[in-house]
Amino acid sequence: VQDAAVVVLDNHQGQVLAYVGSSGDLSEAAQVDHARSLRQAGSTLKPFLYELAIEKRLLTAASLLQDSPLNLPTGNGLYIPQNYDKQFIGWVSARNALASSLNIPAVRVLTLLGPASLVERLRELGLNLRQDGDFYGYSLALGSADVTLLELTNAYRALANLGQAQAVNVRMDQSMAAFRPVMDPGASWIVGDMLSDRQARVLTFGLDSALSTPFWSAVKTGTSKDMRDNWALGWTEHYTVGVWVGNSAGQSM
């Protein structure tokens, strides 16, 4: 691993409090701003998928989802999603499925919504997706779209602000943009509660992990195809933090 980027945002004012786009001398691409580079999102899009399903009353945090082999016909053949560990758990609650980042339940949720609905929501949150829902298909549930760390961190800030989205304030002399209601406040709160639940993430991360902080925080990780990108995004009452780690040229880790 040679490259990394970090963004820290103030939840209420939208100010960029910390911005590191490069790992400097450790990198072979020190002049590349990785906070604004397009990288595959991985599982970091799952919170927005679950929020939308809860908002539309298709799920609750206690709804049961099937974690079992899934074959979905597409225009290019069968789409067969796999979990990170290639194992199946069976019936699992939406809370545990999200917090433990299970892939197959997430794809099942997207079959309820349709990829186009998720693309529309992500664009409303400021993620500049270049393609439509048909292009991404059901793999969008697992983060097949390319996003930037700055955009993604600000989308997570909307979850921290209970569905209110706002453009980031990247200049000290820049006036604050107005907040826009994008997500349902109750559904946003539920997703934060799910991602702060230490017990719910035990299937994948165990009880004692770097995600368990001594204060309230909601955290989601993501890993792209072939281990090319690692993400961690989370928020507390006052701050939203986004971290990307990988290699600028795209080599696997």
CORKAKA-V527567 format. One record per pair of residues at least 24 apart in sequence whose ideal C-beta (glycine too) atoms are under 10 Angstrom apart, sorted by sequence separation. I is the first residue (numbers start at 1). J is the second residue. D is the distance in Angstrom with one decimal. If there is no record, write none. Layout:
{{I	J	D} {I	J	D}}
This chain:
{{2	26	5.9} {3	27	5.1} {65	89	9.8} {66	90	7.2} {67	91	7.4} {80	104	9.6} {81	105	9.7} {114	138	9.3} {115	139	8.6} {116	140	9.6} {126	150	9.3} {127	151	5.2} {158	182	6.0} {159	183	7.2} {161	185	9.1} {162	186	8.2} {163	187	7.4} {164	188	8.7} {192	216	9.1} {194	218	8.0} {195	219	6.0} {217	241	8.9} {226	250	8.8} {227	251	9.3} {228	252	5.7} {229	253	8.6} {1	26	9.0} {2	27	5.1} {3	28	8.2} {66	91	6.2} {67	92	5.1} {81	106	8.2} {115	140	4.9} {122	147	8.2} {126	151	5.5} {127	152	6.8} {158	183	6.4} {162	187	9.2} {163	188	4.3} {192	217	9.4} {193	218	7.7} {195	220	5.6} {226	251	9.2} {227	252	4.6} {228	253	7.3} {1	27	10.0} {2	28	6.0} {3	29	6.6} {64	90	9.6} {65	91	7.4} {66	92	8.0} {81	107	4.7} {110	136	9.7} {114	140	9.9} {115	141	8.1} {119	145	8.0} {125	151	8.3} {126	152	9.0} {162	188	4.7} {163	189	8.7} {192	218	4.4} {194	220	9.7} {224	250	9.6} {226	252	4.8} {227	253	4.7} {2	29	8.0} {3	30	9.0} {5	32	9.4} {64	91	4.9} {65	92	5.9} {80	107	9.8} {81	108	9.2} {110	137	9.0} {111	138	6.7} {113	140	10.0} {118	145	9.3} {125	152	9.1} {127	154	9.0} {155	182	9.1} {161	188	8.0} {162	189	5.8} {191	218	7.7} {225	252	9.2} {226	253	9.0} {2	30	9.6} {5	33	7.7} {6	34	9.5} {7	35	5.5} {64	92	7.0} {65	93	7.5} {79	107	8.0} {110	138	5.5} {113	141	9.1} {126	154	5.8} {127	155	5.8} {155	183	9.7} {159	187	9.6} {160	188	8.4} {163	191	9.8} {224	252	9.6} {3	32	7.6} {5	34	3.8} {6	35	7.7} {7	36	9.7} {63	92	10.0} {64	93	6.1} {65	94	5.9} {67	96	9.4} {81	110	9.9} {110	139	9.0} {115	144	9.7} {122	151	9.4} {125	154	7.9} {126	155	6.0} {159	188	5.1} {191	220	9.3} {4	34	7.1} {5	35	4.3} {63	93	6.9} {64	94	7.8} {67	97	7.0} {107	137	9.9} {108	138	9.3} {110	140	6.6} {111	141	8.7} {115	145	9.9} {122	152	9.6} {125	155	4.1} {158	188	7.5} {159	189	8.8} {162	192	8.3} {223	253	8.9} {3	34	5.6} {4	35	9.8} {5	36	8.6} {62	93	5.6} {63	94	4.7} {65	96	9.0} {66	97	9.9} {107	138	5.3} {110	141	4.0} {124	155	9.4} {125	156	9.1} {126	157	9.7} {5	37	7.9} {61	93	7.0} {62	94	7.1} {63	95	8.8} {64	96	9.8} {65	97	5.3} {106	138	9.5} {107	139	8.1} {109	141	6.8} {110	142	9.0} {125	157	9.5} {126	158	8.2} {159	191	6.0} {160	192	7.2} {60	93	9.1} {61	94	5.6} {62	95	6.8} {64	97	9.3} {65	98	9.6} {67	100	9.7} {70	103	9.3} {107	140	9.3} {108	141	8.5} {122	155	7.3} {125	158	5.6} {159	192	6.0} {3	37	9.1} {5	39	9.3} {59	93	9.9} {60	94	6.9} {61	95	4.4} {62	96	10.0} {63	97	9.2} {70	104	5.3} {106	140	9.8} {107	141	4.7} {121	155	9.7} {124	158	9.2} {125	159	9.1} {59	94	5.2} {60	95	8.9} {61	96	9.4} {67	102	5.5} {69	104	7.8} {70	105	9.3} {72	107	7.3} {106	141	4.4} {107	142	6.9} {3	39	10.0} {58	94	9.9} {59	95	9.9} {61	97	9.9} {67	103	8.7} {68	104	7.0} {72	108	9.5} {103	139	10.0} {105	141	9.2} {106	142	6.6} {156	192	9.8} {159	195	8.4} {61	98	8.4} {65	102	8.1} {67	104	5.1} {68	105	9.5} {70	107	6.2} {104	141	9.4} {106	143	9.4} {59	97	9.8} {61	99	9.8} {66	104	7.7} {67	105	5.3} {70	108	6.8} {72	110	9.7} {103	141	7.7} {104	142	9.5} {125	163	9.7} {195	233	9.5} {196	234	8.8} {59	98	9.8} {65	104	8.3} {66	105	7.2} {67	106	9.9} {72	111	7.2} {103	142	5.5} {126	165	6.5} {156	195	9.7} {195	234	7.5} {196	235	9.4} {54	94	7.9} {65	105	3.8} {68	108	9.4} {103	143	9.8} {125	165	5.6} {126	166	9.1} {195	235	8.9} {196	236	9.6} {43	84	8.8} {53	94	8.0} {64	105	9.3} {65	106	8.5} {67	108	8.6} {70	111	8.8} {101	142	9.6} {124	165	7.1} {126	167	7.1} {63	105	9.8} {65	107	9.8} {66	108	6.5} {126	168	8.6} {192	234	9.8} {65	108	5.6} {192	235	7.5} {50	94	6.4} {65	109	7.0} {50	95	9.2} {63	109	9.3} {50	97	8.2} {51	98	9.6} {65	112	10.0} {50	98	5.0} {49	98	8.6} {59	109	6.7} {46	97	8.8} {47	98	6.9} {58	109	7.7} {46	98	6.0} {46	99	9.9} {53	106	9.9} {59	112	7.8} {58	112	5.0} {59	113	9.8} {126	180	9.7} {43	98	9.4} {46	101	6.6} {50	105	9.5} {54	109	9.7} {58	113	7.1} {125	180	9.6} {46	102	9.2} {50	106	7.8} {53	109	5.1} {56	112	8.3} {124	180	8.1} {126	182	9.0} {44	101	9.6} {46	103	8.9} {49	106	6.1} {52	109	8.7} {53	110	8.6} {56	113	7.2} {81	138	7.4} {124	181	10.0} {125	182	5.8} {43	101	4.8} {49	107	9.4} {52	110	9.5} {79	137	6.6} {81	139	7.6} {124	182	4.9} {125	183	7.8} {160	218	7.8} {42	101	9.2} {43	102	9.4} {46	105	9.5} {50	109	6.5} {53	112	6.2} {75	134	8.2} {79	138	5.5} {124	183	8.5} {159	218	7.5} {43	103	7.5} {46	106	5.2} {49	109	5.7} {52	112	9.7} {53	113	5.9} {74	134	9.6} {79	139	6.7} {81	141	7.8} {82	142	9.5} {45	106	8.9} {49	110	6.1} {52	113	6.0} {56	117	8.3} {76	137	8.3} {81	142	6.5} {121	182	7.5} {159	220	9.5} {75	137	8.2} {121	183	7.7} {156	218	8.6} {43	106	7.7} {46	109	8.6} {49	112	9.8} {74	137	5.5} {156	219	9.8} {46	110	9.7} {49	113	7.2} {53	117	9.4} {74	138	7.3} {156	220	7.8} {45	110	9.8} {52	117	6.6} {53	118	9.5} {72	137	8.3} {74	139	9.1} {52	118	6.4} {55	121	9.0} {72	138	5.5} {72	139	9.7} {49	117	9.5} {52	120	9.3} {70	138	9.1} {49	118	5.8} {52	121	5.3} {48	118	7.0} {51	121	8.2} {52	122	9.4} {152	222	9.0} {49	121	8.6} {45	118	7.6} {48	121	6.1} {49	122	9.3} {48	122	6.2} {159	233	9.5} {160	234	9.1} {161	235	9.0} {147	222	10.0} {159	234	9.9} {160	235	3.9} {45	121	9.9} {48	124	9.8} {157	233	9.6} {159	235	6.8} {160	236	7.9} {45	122	7.0} {48	125	6.8} {156	233	4.8} {158	235	9.9} {160	237	8.0} {146	224	9.4} {153	231	9.8} {155	233	8.8} {156	234	7.4} {157	235	6.8} {160	238	8.9} {48	127	8.7} {143	222	6.0} {152	231	7.6} {156	235	6.0} {160	239	8.3} {161	240	9.0} {142	222	9.2} {143	223	8.8} {144	224	8.7} {149	229	9.9} {153	233	6.2} {160	240	5.3} {41	122	9.1} {142	223	9.8} {143	224	6.7} {144	225	7.9} {152	233	6.5} {153	234	9.7} {159	240	8.3} {45	127	8.4} {142	224	9.1} {143	225	8.9} {147	229	10.0} {149	231	7.8} {153	235	9.2} {157	239	9.0} {158	240	9.1} {142	225	8.6} {146	229	9.7} {157	240	4.2} {45	129	10.0} {147	231	9.4} {149	233	8.6} {156	240	5.2} {157	241	9.9} {155	240	9.3} {156	241	8.6} {157	242	9.2} {41	127	8.3} {139	225	9.2} {143	229	9.0} {154	240	7.6} {156	242	6.8} {153	240	5.8} {155	242	9.4} {41	129	9.6} {143	231	8.7} {153	241	7.2} {154	242	8.5} {153	242	3.2} {38	128	8.8} {152	242	6.0} {153	243	8.9} {49	140	8.2} {50	141	9.9} {151	242	9.4} {153	244	9.4} {38	130	8.6} {49	141	5.7} {98	190	9.9} {99	191	10.0} {150	242	7.6} {152	244	8.5} {49	142	9.6} {98	191	7.3} {149	242	5.1} {49	143	9.6} {99	193	9.7} {101	195	9.9} {148	242	9.6} {149	243	7.8} {45	140	7.0} {46	141	7.0} {95	190	8.7} {99	194	5.4} {149	244	4.7} {45	141	7.4} {46	142	8.0} {94	190	9.4} {95	191	9.8} {98	194	5.1} {99	195	6.1} {148	244	9.0} {45	142	7.9} {46	143	7.6} {94	191	10.0} {97	194	9.1} {98	195	6.9} {99	196	8.5} {100	197	9.9} {147	244	9.9} {43	141	9.0} {45	143	4.7} {95	193	8.3} {96	194	8.7} {99	197	5.4} {41	140	9.0} {43	142	6.5} {44	143	6.0} {45	144	8.8} {95	194	4.9} {98	197	9.2} {99	198	8.6} {42	142	7.1} {43	143	5.7} {45	145	7.0} {94	194	7.6} {95	195	9.5} {99	199	8.4} {100	200	6.8} {101	201	7.8} {41	142	8.8} {42	143	4.1} {93	194	9.4} {96	197	8.5} {99	200	3.5} {100	201	5.2} {102	203	7.3} {40	142	9.6} {41	143	3.7} {42	144	8.9} {45	147	8.0} {95	197	6.5} {98	200	7.6} {99	201	4.0} {100	202	7.2} {101	203	8.9} {102	204	7.5} {40	143	6.3} {41	144	7.7} {42	145	9.9} {44	147	7.8} {96	199	8.6} {97	200	8.8} {98	201	8.9} {99	202	8.4} {100	203	3.9} {101	204	5.8} {39	143	9.9} {40	144	6.8} {41	145	5.6} {48	152	10.0} {95	199	9.1} {96	200	5.0} {99	203	8.2} {100	204	4.1} {101	205	8.5} {40	145	7.4} {41	146	7.2} {42	147	9.7} {44	149	9.8} {95	200	4.9} {96	201	7.9} {99	204	8.2} {100	205	7.1} {40	146	5.8} {41	147	4.7} {94	200	9.7} {95	201	9.6} {96	202	8.2} {97	203	8.7} {99	205	8.4} {38	145	9.3} {39	146	6.3} {40	147	8.1} {41	148	9.8} {45	152	8.5} {48	155	7.0} {51	158	9.6} {93	200	7.9} {96	203	6.1} {38	146	4.0} {39	147	7.0} {44	152	6.1} {47	155	9.0} {48	156	9.0} {51	159	7.1} {55	163	8.6} {92	200	10.0} {96	204	9.4} {37	146	9.1} {38	147	6.8} {39	148	7.5} {44	153	9.8} {47	156	7.5} {37	147	9.9} {38	148	6.0} {39	149	7.5} {41	151	9.9} {45	155	9.0} {48	158	9.0} {37	148	6.4} {38	149	9.8} {41	152	6.7} {44	155	9.0} {48	159	8.0} {92	203	7.6} {36	148	5.1} {37	149	7.8} {44	156	8.2} {47	159	6.3} {51	163	8.1} {99	211	9.2} {35	148	6.9} {36	149	7.5} {37	150	9.7} {38	151	9.5} {39	152	9.1} {34	148	8.9} {35	149	4.6} {36	150	5.8} {89	203	6.8} {33	148	9.2} {34	149	6.9} {35	150	5.1} {36	151	8.5} {33	149	9.5} {34	150	10.0} {35	151	9.5} {87	203	9.8} {33	150	9.1} {35	152	9.9} {35	153	8.5} {85	203	9.6} {85	204	8.0} {99	218	9.5} {101	220	7.4} {83	203	9.9} {84	204	7.1} {99	219	9.3} {101	221	6.7} {83	204	9.0} {99	220	8.6} {101	222	7.9} {98	220	8.2} {101	223	8.9} {61	187	9.8} {57	184	9.9} {60	187	9.9} {21	149	8.5} {55	183	6.5} {56	184	8.9} {59	187	9.4} {20	149	10.0} {21	150	9.0} {54	183	9.6} {55	184	4.1} {61	190	5.5} {19	149	9.6} {54	184	7.6} {55	185	9.7} {57	187	9.4} {60	190	8.0} {61	191	8.6} {19	150	7.9} {51	182	9.9} {52	183	7.7} {55	186	8.1} {56	187	8.7} {59	190	9.6} {51	183	5.6} {52	184	8.8} {54	186	8.0} {55	187	4.1} {61	193	7.3} {51	184	7.4} {54	187	4.1} {55	188	8.4} {61	194	5.8} {16	150	8.1} {19	153	10.0} {48	182	9.8} {53	187	8.5} {54	188	8.9} {48	183	7.9} {51	186	9.9} {52	187	7.7} {54	189	9.9} {55	190	9.4} {51	187	4.9} {54	190	5.7} {55	191	9.7} {61	197	9.1} {67	203	9.5} {16	153	9.3} {50	187	8.4} {51	188	5.9} {54	191	7.1} {16	154	9.4} {51	189	9.7} {51	190	7.7} {52	191	9.7} {61	200	8.9} {84	223	7.5} {14	154	7.9} {48	188	9.8} {50	190	8.4} {51	191	4.7} {54	194	9.3} {7	148	9.4} {9	150	8.9} {47	188	9.1} {50	191	5.8} {51	192	9.4} {7	149	5.6} {49	191	9.6} {5	148	9.3} {6	149	8.1} {7	150	5.5} {14	157	7.5} {48	191	8.3} {51	194	9.6} {5	149	5.2} {7	151	9.7} {9	153	5.9} {47	191	5.1} {50	194	7.3} {4	149	9.8} {5	150	8.7} {7	152	8.7} {8	153	8.1} {9	154	6.4} {11	156	9.8} {12	157	9.5} {46	191	9.4} {47	192	8.5} {50	195	9.4} {7	153	4.6} {11	157	5.8} {6	153	9.2} {7	154	8.3} {9	156	8.6} {10	157	8.6} {11	158	9.7} {14	161	9.4} {47	194	8.2} {5	153	9.9} {9	157	5.3} {11	159	10.0} {12	160	9.2} {47	195	6.4} {11	160	4.8} {12	161	7.6} {19	168	9.8} {46	195	9.4} {7	157	9.9} {11	161	6.0} {9	160	8.8} {14	165	9.9} {19	170	8.2} {14	166	4.9} {16	168	5.9} {11	164	9.8} {13	166	9.0} {14	167	6.8} {15	168	7.8} {16	169	6.8} {12	166	9.4} {14	168	5.3} {15	169	4.8} {16	170	5.4} {11	166	9.6} {13	168	9.9} {14	169	4.4} {15	170	8.5} {16	171	8.9} {13	169	6.5} {14	170	9.1} {15	171	9.5} {16	172	9.5} {9	166	9.8} {15	172	8.0} {10	168	9.4} {9	168	6.3} {10	169	8.2} {15	174	9.2} {9	169	8.8} {14	174	9.4} {7	168	8.7} {15	176	8.8} {14	176	6.2} {13	176	6.6} {14	177	6.8} {12	176	9.7} {14	179	8.8} {12	179	9.7} {47	218	8.4} {47	220	5.6} {46	220	6.9} {45	220	9.3} {44	220	5.9} {46	222	8.1} {43	220	6.9} {44	221	7.6} {45	222	7.8} {42	220	9.8} {43	221	6.6} {44	222	3.6} {42	221	8.1} {43	222	4.2} {44	223	9.3} {42	222	3.3} {43	223	6.7} {44	224	9.4} {41	222	6.2} {42	223	4.9} {43	224	8.9} {40	222	8.8} {42	224	4.3} {39	222	9.8} {40	223	9.4} {41	224	7.2} {42	225	7.9} {40	224	3.7} {39	224	7.0} {40	225	6.4} {42	227	9.8} {44	229	9.3} {40	226	9.4} {42	228	9.1} {47	233	8.6} {42	229	6.1} {44	231	4.9} {40	228	6.7} {41	229	8.0} {42	230	8.0} {43	231	8.0} {44	232	8.6} {39	228	7.8} {40	229	5.5} {42	231	6.0} {44	233	5.8} {39	229	4.8} {41	231	7.3} {39	230	9.9} {40	231	9.4} {39	231	8.2} {44	242	8.7} {44	244	9.6} {39	244	6.3} {40	246	9.6} {35	242	8.2} {37	244	8.5} {39	246	6.8} {35	244	7.6} {37	246	9.6} {39	248	9.7} {34	244	6.2} {40	250	9.5} {34	245	9.2} {37	248	7.6} {39	250	8.9} {34	246	8.0} {34	248	6.8} {32	248	5.4} {31	248	9.9} {32	249	9.9} {29	247	8.6} {30	248	9.2} {28	247	8.3} {29	248	3.7} {27	247	8.8} {28	248	6.7} {29	249	7.2} {17	238	9.7} {18	239	9.3} {27	248	6.6} {28	249	7.3} {17	239	7.1} {23	245	9.0} {17	240	9.7} {18	241	8.4} {20	243	9.4} {21	244	9.8} {11	235	6.7} {17	241	9.4} {11	236	8.1} {12	237	9.4} {13	238	9.9} {23	248	9.4} {1	227	10.0} {4	230	9.1} {6	232	9.8} {7	233	9.3} {9	235	8.7} {11	237	7.3} {12	238	7.3} {14	240	10.0} {22	248	8.8} {11	238	5.7} {12	239	9.8} {10	238	7.0} {11	239	6.3} {1	230	8.1} {9	238	9.9} {10	239	6.6} {11	240	5.8} {9	239	6.8} {10	240	8.3} {8	239	5.9} {9	240	4.7} {8	240	7.4} {9	241	7.8} {7	240	8.4} {8	241	5.2} {9	242	8.0} {7	241	7.3} {8	242	7.9} {6	241	7.3} {7	242	4.6} {8	243	9.6} {6	242	7.1} {7	243	8.1} {5	242	8.1} {6	243	5.2} {7	244	8.8} {5	243	7.3} {6	244	7.9} {4	243	7.1} {5	244	4.8} {6	245	9.5} {4	244	6.6} {5	245	8.2} {3	244	8.2} {4	245	4.7} {5	246	9.1} {3	245	7.3} {4	246	7.7} {2	245	9.5} {3	246	5.8} {4	247	9.9} {1	245	5.7} {2	246	8.4} {3	247	5.7} {1	246	6.8} {2	247	5.4} {3	248	4.8} {1	247	6.6} {2	248	7.1} {3	249	8.9} {2	249	8.8} {2	251	8.6} {1	251	9.3} {2	253	9.7} {1	253	5.4}}
